[in-house]
Amino acid sequence: MPIYEYRCESCESHFEVLQRVGEDKKDLRCPQCGHERVEKQFSAFATSSGGSGTRVARRGSSGCGSGGFS
Ligand SMILES: [Zn+2]
C-alpha cells in the first residue's frame, strides 16, 4: 500500500498518509495546525522492506519486452 506524502500549505510541514491507490482523501488535514489546504506529493513510497518484487509500473515505457540492445 502506497504512502502518500502531503505538505501543508500553511505551516509547510510534511506528513505521510497511508492511502489506497486512486483514493483521494478530501477531508485531509494537517496534523500540525489542522489546516485543510494540503498538497499531495508523490515522492514517498512504501519501500521499507527492501526485497525483490513489487515495482511500480511506469507509464510511457514502450512494451518491447526485455530489451537487449545497449
Ligand atoms: Zn499545517
N, CA, C, O and the ligand as a Tripos MOL2 file, in Angstrom:
@<TRIPOS>MOLECULE
protein
  281   279    71     0     0
PROTEIN
NO_CHARGES

@<TRIPOS>ATOM
      1 N           0.8500   -1.2040    0.0000 N.3       1 MET1
      2 CA          0.0000    0.0000    0.0000 C.3       1 MET1
      3 C           0.8810    1.2480    0.0000 C.2       1 MET1
      4 O           1.8060    1.3740    0.8020 O.2       1 MET1
      5 N           0.5820    2.1360   -0.8890 N.am      2 PRO2
      6 CA          1.4330    3.3180   -1.0030 C.3       2 PRO2
      7 C           1.2320    4.3260    0.1230 C.2       2 PRO2
      8 O           0.1400    4.4850    0.6690 O.2       2 PRO2
      9 N           2.2920    4.9720    0.4320 N.am      3 ILE3
     10 CA          2.2250    6.0650    1.3980 C.3       3 ILE3
     11 C           2.3710    7.3720    0.6490 C.2       3 ILE3
     12 O           3.3680    7.6140   -0.0320 O.2       3 ILE3
     13 N           1.3740    8.1950    0.7850 N.am      4 TYR4
     14 CA          1.4330    9.4800    0.1100 C.3       4 TYR4
     15 C           1.9510   10.5390    1.0670 C.2       4 TYR4
     16 O           1.6020   10.5800    2.2470 O.2       4 TYR4
     17 N           2.7770   11.3720    0.5220 N.am      5 GLU5
     18 CA          3.3170   12.4410    1.3390 C.3       5 GLU5
     19 C           2.5740   13.7290    1.0260 C.2       5 GLU5
     20 O           2.3670   14.0870   -0.1330 O.2       5 GLU5
     21 N           2.1890   14.3970    2.0660 N.am      6 TYR6
     22 CA          1.4890   15.6630    1.9010 C.3       6 TYR6
     23 C           2.3040   16.7910    2.5090 C.2       6 TYR6
     24 O           3.1230   16.6030    3.4090 O.2       6 TYR6
     25 N           2.0420   17.9450    1.9810 N.am      7 ARG7
     26 CA          2.6820   19.1220    2.5420 C.3       7 ARG7
     27 C           1.6180   20.1480    2.8620 C.2       7 ARG7
     28 O           0.7740   20.4730    2.0260 O.2       7 ARG7
     29 N           1.6660   20.6390    4.0430 N.am      8 CYS8
     30 CA          0.7110   21.6460    4.4550 C.3       8 CYS8
     31 C           1.0910   22.9890    3.8460 C.2       8 CYS8
     32 O           2.2460   23.4100    3.9000 O.2       8 CYS8
     33 N           0.1050   23.6430    3.2730 N.am      9 GLU9
     34 CA          0.3910   24.9250    2.6470 C.3       9 GLU9
     35 C           0.4360   26.0530    3.6590 C.2       9 GLU9
     36 O           0.8450   27.1720    3.3480 O.2       9 GLU9
     37 N           0.0200   25.7490    4.8440 N.am     10 SER10
     38 CA          0.0050   26.7750    5.8730 C.3      10 SER10
     39 C           1.3010   26.7950    6.6730 C.2      10 SER10
     40 O           1.9870   27.8130    6.7560 O.2      10 SER10
     41 N           1.6150   25.6520    7.2540 N.am     11 CYS11
     42 CA          2.8110   25.6090    8.0880 C.3      11 CYS11
     43 C           3.9530   24.8720    7.4010 C.2      11 CYS11
     44 O           5.0540   24.7640    7.9400 O.2      11 CYS11
     45 N           3.6720   24.3650    6.1980 N.am     12 GLU12
     46 CA          4.6760   23.6960    5.3790 C.3      12 GLU12
     47 C           5.2910   22.4860    6.0450 C.2      12 GLU12
     48 O           6.4440   22.1400    5.7820 O.2      12 GLU12
     49 N           4.5380   21.8530    6.8910 N.am     13 SER13
     50 CA          5.0430   20.6250    7.4840 C.3      13 SER13
     51 C           4.6710   19.4450    6.5950 C.2      13 SER13
     52 O           3.6170   19.4330    5.9580 O.2      13 SER13
     53 N           5.5400   18.4740    6.5660 N.am     14 HIS14
     54 CA          5.2850   17.2990    5.7550 C.3      14 HIS14
     55 C           4.7260   16.1860    6.6270 C.2      14 HIS14
     56 O           5.1300   16.0090    7.7760 O.2      14 HIS14
     57 N           3.8010   15.4500    6.0620 N.am     15 PHE15
     58 CA          3.2910   14.2910    6.7770 C.3      15 PHE15
     59 C           2.8620   13.2430    5.7620 C.2      15 PHE15
     60 O           2.5920   13.5440    4.5990 O.2      15 PHE15
     61 N           2.8080   12.0080    6.2350 N.am     16 GLU16
     62 CA          2.5180   10.9180    5.3300 C.3      16 GLU16
     63 C           1.1940   10.2730    5.6740 C.2      16 GLU16
     64 O           0.8160   10.1550    6.8400 O.2      16 GLU16
     65 N           0.5010    9.8590    4.6310 N.am     17 VAL17
     66 CA         -0.7970    9.2410    4.8180 C.3      17 VAL17
     67 C          -0.8410    7.9350    4.0430 C.2      17 VAL17
     68 O          -0.5180    7.8810    2.8570 O.2      17 VAL17
     69 N          -1.2410    6.9050    4.7290 N.am     18 LEU18
     70 CA         -1.4140    5.6240    4.0740 C.3      18 LEU18
     71 C          -2.7510    5.6190    3.3460 C.2      18 LEU18
     72 O          -3.8000    5.8790    3.9360 O.2      18 LEU18
     73 N          -2.6930    5.3260    2.0780 N.am     19 GLN19
     74 CA         -3.8730    5.5120    1.2600 C.3      19 GLN19
     75 C          -3.9470    4.4540    0.1770 C.2      19 GLN19
     76 O          -2.9260    3.9700   -0.3110 O.2      19 GLN19
     77 N          -5.1570    4.1070   -0.1860 N.am     20 ARG20
     78 CA         -5.3050    3.1890   -1.3090 C.3      20 ARG20
     79 C          -5.0460    3.9110   -2.6170 C.2      20 ARG20
     80 O          -5.1610    5.1320   -2.7190 O.2      20 ARG20
     81 N          -4.6920    3.1180   -3.6080 N.am     21 VAL21
     82 CA         -4.4030    3.7030   -4.9130 C.3      21 VAL21
     83 C          -5.6690    4.2890   -5.5140 C.2      21 VAL21
     84 O          -6.7150    3.6410   -5.5390 O.2      21 VAL21
     85 N          -5.5660    5.4980   -5.9890 N.am     22 GLY22
     86 CA         -6.6840    6.1450   -6.6500 C.3      22 GLY22
     87 C          -7.7190    6.6970   -5.6970 C.2      22 GLY22
     88 O          -8.7820    7.1590   -6.1110 O.2      22 GLY22
     89 N          -7.4020    6.6470   -4.4350 N.am     23 GLU23
     90 CA         -8.3650    7.1520   -3.4660 C.3      23 GLU23
     91 C          -7.8980    8.4750   -2.8940 C.2      23 GLU23
     92 O          -6.8030    8.5880   -2.3450 O.2      23 GLU23
     93 N          -8.7210    9.4350   -3.0310 N.am     24 ASP24
     94 CA         -8.3570   10.7480   -2.5280 C.3      24 ASP24
     95 C          -9.0790   11.0480   -1.2240 C.2      24 ASP24
     96 O         -10.2870   10.8510   -1.0880 O.2      24 ASP24
     97 N          -8.3180   11.5160   -0.3080 N.am     25 LYS25
     98 CA         -8.9450   11.9280    0.9450 C.3      25 LYS25
     99 C          -9.2700   13.4050    0.8600 C.2      25 LYS25
    100 O          -8.3800   14.2530    0.7970 O.2      25 LYS25
    101 N         -10.5280   13.6880    0.8580 N.am     26 LYS26
    102 CA        -10.9320   15.0860    0.6700 C.3      26 LYS26
    103 C         -10.8680   15.8630    1.9810 C.2      26 LYS26
    104 O         -10.6160   17.0670    2.0180 O.2      26 LYS26
    105 N         -11.1050   15.1200    3.0420 N.am     27 ASP27
    106 CA        -11.1520   15.8070    4.3300 C.3      27 ASP27
    107 C          -9.8350   15.6620    5.0930 C.2      27 ASP27
    108 O          -9.7950   15.5230    6.3150 O.2      27 ASP27
    109 N          -8.7850   15.7010    4.3160 N.am     28 LEU28
    110 CA         -7.4790   15.5560    4.9320 C.3      28 LEU28
    111 C          -7.0270   16.8860    5.5460 C.2      28 LEU28
    112 O          -7.2230   17.9640    4.9840 O.2      28 LEU28
    113 N          -6.4340   16.7580    6.6860 N.am     29 ARG29
    114 CA         -5.9690   17.9740    7.3570 C.3      29 ARG29
    115 C          -4.5500   17.8150    7.8580 C.2      29 ARG29
    116 O          -4.0640   16.7100    8.1000 O.2      29 ARG29
    117 N          -3.9270   18.9180    7.9990 N.am     30 CYS30
    118 CA         -2.5800   18.9190    8.5410 C.3      30 CYS30
    119 C          -2.6260   18.5460   10.0180 C.2      30 CYS30
    120 O          -3.3660   19.1440   10.7990 O.2      30 CYS30
    121 N          -1.8220   17.5460   10.3900 N.am     31 PRO31
    122 CA         -1.8150   17.1240   11.7910 C.3      31 PRO31
    123 C          -1.1600   18.1420   12.7080 C.2      31 PRO31
    124 O          -1.3050   18.0750   13.9290 O.2      31 PRO31
    125 N          -0.4520   19.0660   12.1260 N.am     32 GLN32
    126 CA          0.2530   20.0580   12.9340 C.3      32 GLN32
    127 C          -0.6500   21.2250   13.3100 C.2      32 GLN32
    128 O          -0.7850   21.5790   14.4810 O.2      32 GLN32
    129 N          -1.2640   21.8140   12.2830 N.am     33 CYS33
    130 CA         -2.0250   23.0310   12.5390 C.3      33 CYS33
    131 C          -3.5070   22.8680   12.2050 C.2      33 CYS33
    132 O          -4.3190   23.7460   12.4970 O.2      33 CYS33
    133 N          -3.8510   21.7300   11.5870 N.am     34 GLY34
    134 CA         -5.2580   21.4990   11.2890 C.3      34 GLY34
    135 C          -5.7480   22.2010   10.0440 C.2      34 GLY34
    136 O          -6.9510   22.2770    9.7930 O.2      34 GLY34
    137 N          -4.8280   22.7060    9.2760 N.am     35 HIS35
    138 CA         -5.1960   23.3920    8.0550 C.3      35 HIS35
    139 C          -5.6690   22.4110    7.0010 C.2      35 HIS35
    140 O          -5.1820   21.2820    6.9290 O.2      35 HIS35
    141 N          -6.6160   22.8380    6.1870 N.am     36 GLU36
    142 CA         -7.1860   21.9300    5.2010 C.3      36 GLU36
    143 C          -6.4290   21.9310    3.8830 C.2      36 GLU36
    144 O          -6.5090   20.9800    3.1070 O.2      36 GLU36
    145 N          -5.7120   22.9810    3.6470 N.am     37 ARG37
    146 CA         -5.0010   23.0770    2.3730 C.3      37 ARG37
    147 C          -3.6970   22.2970    2.4340 C.2      37 ARG37
    148 O          -2.6580   22.7990    2.8620 O.2      37 ARG37
    149 N          -3.7920   21.0720    1.9970 N.am     38 VAL38
    150 CA         -2.5840   20.2590    1.9380 C.3      38 VAL38
    151 C          -2.3330   19.8400    0.5030 C.2      38 VAL38
    152 O          -3.2650   19.6240   -0.2720 O.2      38 VAL38
    153 N          -1.1000   19.7330    0.1750 N.am     39 GLU39
    154 CA         -0.7270   19.4340   -1.1830 C.3      39 GLU39
    155 C          -0.0890   18.0570   -1.2630 C.2      39 GLU39
    156 O           0.8300   17.7370   -0.5090 O.2      39 GLU39
    157 N          -0.5830   17.2620   -2.1740 N.am     40 LYS40
    158 CA         -0.0770   15.9000   -2.2740 C.3      40 LYS40
    159 C           1.2650   15.8710   -2.9930 C.2      40 LYS40
    160 O           1.4450   16.4750   -4.0510 O.2      40 LYS40
    161 N           2.1780   15.1670   -2.3970 N.am     41 GLN41
    162 CA          3.4780   14.9750   -3.0190 C.3      41 GLN41
    163 C           3.5920   13.5110   -3.4200 C.2      41 GLN41
    164 O           3.0500   12.6250   -2.7590 O.2      41 GLN41
    165 N           4.2880   13.2790   -4.4880 N.am     42 PHE42
    166 CA          4.3860   11.9050   -4.9640 C.3      42 PHE42
    167 C           5.7820   11.3410   -4.7740 C.2      42 PHE42
    168 O           6.2470   10.5200   -5.5650 O.2      42 PHE42
    169 N           6.4260   11.7760   -3.7460 N.am     43 SER43
    170 CA          7.8050   11.3560   -3.5710 C.3      43 SER43
    171 C           7.9230   10.0670   -2.7800 C.2      43 SER43
    172 O           8.6540    9.1540   -3.1640 O.2      43 SER43
    173 N           7.2160   10.0000   -1.7010 N.am     44 ALA44
    174 CA          7.4030    8.8760   -0.8030 C.3      44 ALA44
    175 C           6.6480    7.6440   -1.2730 C.2      44 ALA44
    176 O           5.5350    7.7280   -1.7930 O.2      44 ALA44
    177 N           7.2710    6.5290   -1.0810 N.am     45 PHE45
    178 CA          6.6050    5.2690   -1.3820 C.3      45 PHE45
    179 C           7.0380    4.2440   -0.3510 C.2      45 PHE45
    180 O           8.1430    4.2940    0.1890 O.2      45 PHE45
    181 N           6.1440    3.3270   -0.1010 N.am     46 ALA46
    182 CA          6.4210    2.3440    0.9350 C.3      46 ALA46
    183 C           7.4670    1.3460    0.4800 C.2      46 ALA46
    184 O           7.1520    0.3400   -0.1570 O.2      46 ALA46
    185 N           8.6880    1.6300    0.8070 N.am     47 THR47
    186 CA          9.7520    0.7180    0.4080 C.3      47 THR47
    187 C          10.5900    0.3390    1.6110 C.2      47 THR47
    188 O          11.8200    0.3170    1.5580 O.2      47 THR47
    189 N           9.9040    0.0440    2.6830 N.am     48 SER48
    190 CA         10.6240   -0.2820    3.9010 C.3      48 SER48
    191 C          11.2700   -1.6600    3.7990 C.2      48 SER48
    192 O          12.4230   -1.8430    4.1890 O.2      48 SER48
    193 N          10.5330   -2.6110    3.2800 N.am     49 SER49
    194 CA         11.0910   -3.9420    3.1040 C.3      49 SER49
    195 C          11.8200   -4.0050    1.7650 C.2      49 SER49
    196 O          11.1910   -4.0660    0.7090 O.2      49 SER49
    197 N          13.1070   -3.9890    1.8170 N.am     50 GLY50
    198 CA         13.8640   -3.9130    0.5910 C.3      50 GLY50
    199 C          14.0280   -5.2550   -0.0900 C.2      50 GLY50
    200 O          15.1480   -5.6890   -0.3610 O.2      50 GLY50
    201 N          12.9340   -5.9020   -0.3620 N.am     51 GLY51
    202 CA         13.0090   -7.1820   -1.0500 C.3      51 GLY51
    203 C          12.8340   -7.0210   -2.5370 C.2      51 GLY51
    204 O          12.5290   -5.9310   -3.0200 O.2      51 GLY51
    205 N          13.0220   -8.0850   -3.2520 N.am     52 SER52
    206 CA         12.7880   -8.0370   -4.6830 C.3      52 SER52
    207 C          11.2950   -8.1360   -4.9450 C.2      52 SER52
    208 O          10.5250   -8.5820   -4.0950 O.2      52 SER52
    209 N          10.9090   -7.7170   -6.1220 N.am     53 GLY53
    210 CA          9.4950   -7.8400   -6.4530 C.3      53 GLY53
    211 C           8.8420   -6.5220   -6.7190 C.2      53 GLY53
    212 O           9.3770   -5.6730   -7.4330 O.2      53 GLY53
    213 N           7.6850   -6.3560   -6.1410 N.am     54 THR54
    214 CA          6.7620   -5.2760   -6.4770 C.3      54 THR54
    215 C           7.4340   -3.9710   -6.8630 C.2      54 THR54
    216 O           7.9340   -3.2220   -6.0250 O.2      54 THR54
    217 N           7.4260   -3.7430   -8.1070 N.am     55 ARG55
    218 CA          7.9710   -2.4920   -8.5920 C.3      55 ARG55
    219 C           6.8440   -1.7160   -9.2880 C.2      55 ARG55
    220 O           5.9900   -2.3060   -9.9510 O.2      55 ARG55
    221 N           6.8540   -0.4540   -9.1370 N.am     56 VAL56
    222 CA          5.7840    0.3480   -9.6960 C.3      56 VAL56
    223 C           5.9280    0.4470  -11.2160 C.2      56 VAL56
    224 O           6.9720    0.8340  -11.7410 O.2      56 VAL56
    225 N           4.8650    0.0930  -11.8850 N.am     57 ALA57
    226 CA          4.8940    0.1870  -13.3430 C.3      57 ALA57
    227 C           4.8490    1.6400  -13.7710 C.2      57 ALA57
    228 O           3.9940    2.4120  -13.3360 O.2      57 ALA57
    229 N           5.7620    1.9840  -14.6080 N.am     58 ARG58
    230 CA          5.8100    3.3710  -15.0350 C.3      58 ARG58
    231 C           5.0260    3.5440  -16.3320 C.2      58 ARG58
    232 O           4.9540    2.6490  -17.1740 O.2      58 ARG58
    233 N           4.4650    4.6890  -16.4490 N.am     59 ARG59
    234 CA          3.7750    4.9860  -17.6890 C.3      59 ARG59
    235 C           4.7770    5.3460  -18.7770 C.2      59 ARG59
    236 O           5.8680    5.8410  -18.4960 O.2      59 ARG59
    237 N           4.3990    5.0960  -19.9860 N.am     60 GLY60
    238 CA          5.2050    5.5670  -21.0970 C.3      60 GLY60
    239 C           6.3310    4.6280  -21.4710 C.2      60 GLY60
    240 O           7.0830    4.8990  -22.4070 O.2      60 GLY60
    241 N           6.4550    3.5300  -20.7510 N.am     61 SER61
    242 CA          7.5060    2.6010  -21.1310 C.3      61 SER61
    243 C           7.0460    1.7850  -22.3300 C.2      61 SER61
    244 O           5.9570    1.2110  -22.3270 O.2      61 SER61
    245 N           7.8580    1.7420  -23.3150 N.am     62 SER62
    246 CA          7.5000    1.0010  -24.5160 C.3      62 SER62
    247 C           7.5170   -0.4970  -24.2350 C.2      62 SER62
    248 O           8.4560   -1.0210  -23.6360 O.2      62 SER62
    249 N           6.4900   -1.1560  -24.6680 N.am     63 GLY63
    250 CA          6.3730   -2.5760  -24.3490 C.3      63 GLY63
    251 C           7.1720   -3.4700  -25.2780 C.2      63 GLY63
    252 O           6.6070   -4.2950  -25.9960 O.2      63 GLY63
    253 N           8.4550   -3.3080  -25.2640 N.am     64 CYS64
    254 CA          9.3040   -4.0920  -26.1430 C.3      64 CYS64
    255 C           9.9030   -5.2930  -25.4130 C.2      64 CYS64
    256 O          10.8380   -5.9310  -25.8960 O.2      64 CYS64
    257 N           9.3510   -5.5780  -24.2590 N.am     65 GLY65
    258 CA          9.8990   -6.7040  -23.5060 C.3      65 GLY65
    259 C          11.2510   -6.3570  -22.9290 C.2      65 GLY65
    260 O          11.6040   -5.1840  -22.8080 O.2      65 GLY65
    261 N          11.9940   -7.3590  -22.5790 N.am     66 SER66
    262 CA         13.3270   -7.1130  -22.0370 C.3      66 SER66
    263 C          14.2880   -6.7700  -23.1630 C.2      66 SER66
    264 O          14.7760   -7.6440  -23.8800 O.2      66 SER66
    265 N          14.5410   -5.5030  -23.2970 N.am     67 GLY67
    266 CA         15.3750   -5.0590  -24.4030 C.3      67 GLY67
    267 C          16.8250   -5.4630  -24.2090 C.2      67 GLY67
    268 O          17.3850   -5.2890  -23.1270 O.2      67 GLY67
    269 N          17.4240   -5.9940  -25.2420 N.am     68 GLY68
    270 CA         18.8000   -6.4390  -25.1260 C.3      68 GLY68
    271 C          19.7610   -5.5330  -25.8650 C.2      68 GLY68
    272 O          20.9440   -5.8460  -26.0040 O.2      68 GLY68
    273 N          19.2540   -4.4210  -26.3310 N.am     69 PHE69
    274 CA         20.1450   -3.5250  -27.0640 C.3      69 PHE69
    275 C          20.7090   -2.4460  -26.1670 C.2      69 PHE69
    276 O          19.9540   -1.7060  -25.5360 O.2      69 PHE69
    277 N          21.9830   -2.3490  -26.1040 N.am     70 SER70
    278 CA         22.5810   -1.3520  -25.2570 C.3      70 SER70
    279 C          23.6960   -0.6220  -25.9940 C.2      70 SER70
    280 O          24.3270    0.2710  -25.4300 O.2      70 SER70
    281 ZN         -0.0570   22.7860    8.8300 Zn       71 ZN71
@<TRIPOS>BOND
     1     1     2 1
     2     2     3 1
     3     3     4 2
     4     3     5 am
     5     5     6 1
     6     6     7 1
     7     7     8 2
     8     7     9 am
     9     9    10 1
    10    10    11 1
    11    11    12 2
    12    11    13 am
    13    13    14 1
    14    14    15 1
    15    15    16 2
    16    15    17 am
    17    17    18 1
    18    18    19 1
    19    19    20 2
    20    19    21 am
    21    21    22 1
    22    22    23 1
    23    23    24 2
    24    23    25 am
    25    25    26 1
    26    26    27 1
    27    27    28 2
    28    27    29 am
    29    29    30 1
    30    30    31 1
    31    31    32 2
    32    31    33 am
    33    33    34 1
    34    34    35 1
    35    35    36 2
    36    35    37 am
    37    37    38 1
    38    38    39 1
    39    39    40 2
    40    39    41 am
    41    41    42 1
    42    42    43 1
    43    43    44 2
    44    43    45 am
    45    45    46 1
    46    46    47 1
    47    47    48 2
    48    47    49 am
    49    49    50 1
    50    50    51 1
    51    51    52 2
    52    51    53 am
    53    53    54 1
    54    54    55 1
    55    55    56 2
    56    55    57 am
    57    57    58 1
    58    58    59 1
    59    59    60 2
    60    59    61 am
    61    61    62 1
    62    62    63 1
    63    63    64 2
    64    63    65 am
    65    65    66 1
    66    66    67 1
    67    67    68 2
    68    67    69 am
    69    69    70 1
    70    70    71 1
    71    71    72 2
    72    71    73 am
    73    73    74 1
    74    74    75 1
    75    75    76 2
    76    75    77 am
    77    77    78 1
    78    78    79 1
    79    79    80 2
    80    79    81 am
    81    81    82 1
    82    82    83 1
    83    83    84 2
    84    83    85 am
    85    85    86 1
    86    86    87 1
    87    87    88 2
    88    87    89 am
    89    89    90 1
    90    90    91 1
    91    91    92 2
    92    91    93 am
    93    93    94 1
    94    94    95 1
    95    95    96 2
    96    95    97 am
    97    97    98 1
    98    98    99 1
    99    99   100 2
   100    99   101 am
   101   101   102 1
   102   102   103 1
   103   103   104 2
   104   103   105 am
   105   105   106 1
   106   106   107 1
   107   107   108 2
   108   107   109 am
   109   109   110 1
   110   110   111 1
   111   111   112 2
   112   111   113 am
   113   113   114 1
   114   114   115 1
   115   115   116 2
   116   115   117 am
   117   117   118 1
   118   118   119 1
   119   119   120 2
   120   119   121 am
   121   121   122 1
   122   122   123 1
   123   123   124 2
   124   123   125 am
   125   125   126 1
   126   126   127 1
   127   127   128 2
   128   127   129 am
   129   129   130 1
   130   130   131 1
   131   131   132 2
   132   131   133 am
   133   133   134 1
   134   134   135 1
   135   135   136 2
   136   135   137 am
   137   137   138 1
   138   138   139 1
   139   139   140 2
   140   139   141 am
   141   141   142 1
   142   142   143 1
   143   143   144 2
   144   143   145 am
   145   145   146 1
   146   146   147 1
   147   147   148 2
   148   147   149 am
   149   149   150 1
   150   150   151 1
   151   151   152 2
   152   151   153 am
   153   153   154 1
   154   154   155 1
   155   155   156 2
   156   155   157 am
   157   157   158 1
   158   158   159 1
   159   159   160 2
   160   159   161 am
   161   161   162 1
   162   162   163 1
   163   163   164 2
   164   163   165 am
   165   165   166 1
   166   166   167 1
   167   167   168 2
   168   167   169 am
   169   169   170 1
   170   170   171 1
   171   171   172 2
   172   171   173 am
   173   173   174 1
   174   174   175 1
   175   175   176 2
   176   175   177 am
   177   177   178 1
   178   178   179 1
   179   179   180 2
   180   179   181 am
   181   181   182 1
   182   182   183 1
   183   183   184 2
   184   183   185 am
   185   185   186 1
   186   186   187 1
   187   187   188 2
   188   187   189 am
   189   189   190 1
   190   190   191 1
   191   191   192 2
   192   191   193 am
   193   193   194 1
   194   194   195 1
   195   195   196 2
   196   195   197 am
   197   197   198 1
   198   198   199 1
   199   199   200 2
   200   199   201 am
   201   201   202 1
   202   202   203 1
   203   203   204 2
   204   203   205 am
   205   205   206 1
   206   206   207 1
   207   207   208 2
   208   207   209 am
   209   209   210 1
   210   210   211 1
   211   211   212 2
   212   211   213 am
   213   213   214 1
   214   214   215 1
   215   215   216 2
   216   215   217 am
   217   217   218 1
   218   218   219 1
   219   219   220 2
   220   219   221 am
   221   221   222 1
   222   222   223 1
   223   223   224 2
   224   223   225 am
   225   225   226 1
   226   226   227 1
   227   227   228 2
   228   227   229 am
   229   229   230 1
   230   230   231 1
   231   231   232 2
   232   231   233 am
   233   233   234 1
   234   234   235 1
   235   235   236 2
   236   235   237 am
   237   237   238 1
   238   238   239 1
   239   239   240 2
   240   239   241 am
   241   241   242 1
   242   242   243 1
   243   243   244 2
   244   243   245 am
   245   245   246 1
   246   246   247 1
   247   247   248 2
   248   247   249 am
   249   249   250 1
   250   250   251 1
   251   251   252 2
   252   251   253 am
   253   253   254 1
   254   254   255 1
   255   255   256 2
   256   255   257 am
   257   257   258 1
   258   258   259 1
   259   259   260 2
   260   259   261 am
   261   261   262 1
   262   262   263 1
   263   263   264 2
   264   263   265 am
   265   265   266 1
   266   266   267 1
   267   267   268 2
   268   267   269 am
   269   269   270 1
   270   270   271 1
   271   271   272 2
   272   271   273 am
   273   273   274 1
   274   274   275 1
   275   275   276 2
   276   275   277 am
   277   277   278 1
   278   278   279 1
   279   279   280 2
@<TRIPOS>SUBSTRUCTURE
     1 MET1         2 RESIDUE 1 A MET
     2 PRO2         6 RESIDUE 1 A PRO
     3 ILE3        10 RESIDUE 1 A ILE
     4 TYR4        14 RESIDUE 1 A TYR
     5 GLU5        18 RESIDUE 1 A GLU
     6 TYR6        22 RESIDUE 1 A TYR
     7 ARG7        26 RESIDUE 1 A ARG
     8 CYS8        30 RESIDUE 1 A CYS
     9 GLU9        34 RESIDUE 1 A GLU
    10 SER10       38 RESIDUE 1 A SER
    11 CYS11       42 RESIDUE 1 A CYS
    12 GLU12       46 RESIDUE 1 A GLU
    13 SER13       50 RESIDUE 1 A SER
    14 HIS14       54 RESIDUE 1 A HIS
    15 PHE15       58 RESIDUE 1 A PHE
    16 GLU16       62 RESIDUE 1 A GLU
    17 VAL17       66 RESIDUE 1 A VAL
    18 LEU18       70 RESIDUE 1 A LEU
    19 GLN19       74 RESIDUE 1 A GLN
    20 ARG20       78 RESIDUE 1 A ARG
    21 VAL21       82 RESIDUE 1 A VAL
    22 GLY22       86 RESIDUE 1 A GLY
    23 GLU23       90 RESIDUE 1 A GLU
    24 ASP24       94 RESIDUE 1 A ASP
    25 LYS25       98 RESIDUE 1 A LYS
    26 LYS26      102 RESIDUE 1 A LYS
    27 ASP27      106 RESIDUE 1 A ASP
    28 LEU28      110 RESIDUE 1 A LEU
    29 ARG29      114 RESIDUE 1 A ARG
    30 CYS30      118 RESIDUE 1 A CYS
    31 PRO31      122 RESIDUE 1 A PRO
    32 GLN32      126 RESIDUE 1 A GLN
    33 CYS33      130 RESIDUE 1 A CYS
    34 GLY34      134 RESIDUE 1 A GLY
    35 HIS35      138 RESIDUE 1 A HIS
    36 GLU36      142 RESIDUE 1 A GLU
    37 ARG37      146 RESIDUE 1 A ARG
    38 VAL38      150 RESIDUE 1 A VAL
    39 GLU39      154 RESIDUE 1 A GLU
    40 LYS40      158 RESIDUE 1 A LYS
    41 GLN41      162 RESIDUE 1 A GLN
    42 PHE42      166 RESIDUE 1 A PHE
    43 SER43      170 RESIDUE 1 A SER
    44 ALA44      174 RESIDUE 1 A ALA
    45 PHE45      178 RESIDUE 1 A PHE
    46 ALA46      182 RESIDUE 1 A ALA
    47 THR47      186 RESIDUE 1 A THR
    48 SER48      190 RESIDUE 1 A SER
    49 SER49      194 RESIDUE 1 A SER
    50 GLY50      198 RESIDUE 1 A GLY
    51 GLY51      202 RESIDUE 1 A GLY
    52 SER52      206 RESIDUE 1 A SER
    53 GLY53      210 RESIDUE 1 A GLY
    54 THR54      214 RESIDUE 1 A THR
    55 ARG55      218 RESIDUE 1 A ARG
    56 VAL56      222 RESIDUE 1 A VAL
    57 ALA57      226 RESIDUE 1 A ALA
    58 ARG58      230 RESIDUE 1 A ARG
    59 ARG59      234 RESIDUE 1 A ARG
    60 GLY60      238 RESIDUE 1 A GLY
    61 SER61      242 RESIDUE 1 A SER
    62 SER62      246 RESIDUE 1 A SER
    63 GLY63      250 RESIDUE 1 A GLY
    64 CYS64      254 RESIDUE 1 A CYS
    65 GLY65      258 RESIDUE 1 A GLY
    66 SER66      262 RESIDUE 1 A SER
    67 GLY67      266 RESIDUE 1 A GLY
    68 GLY68      270 RESIDUE 1 A GLY
    69 PHE69      274 RESIDUE 1 A PHE
    70 SER70      278 RESIDUE 1 A SER
    71 ZN71       281 GROUP 0 **** ****
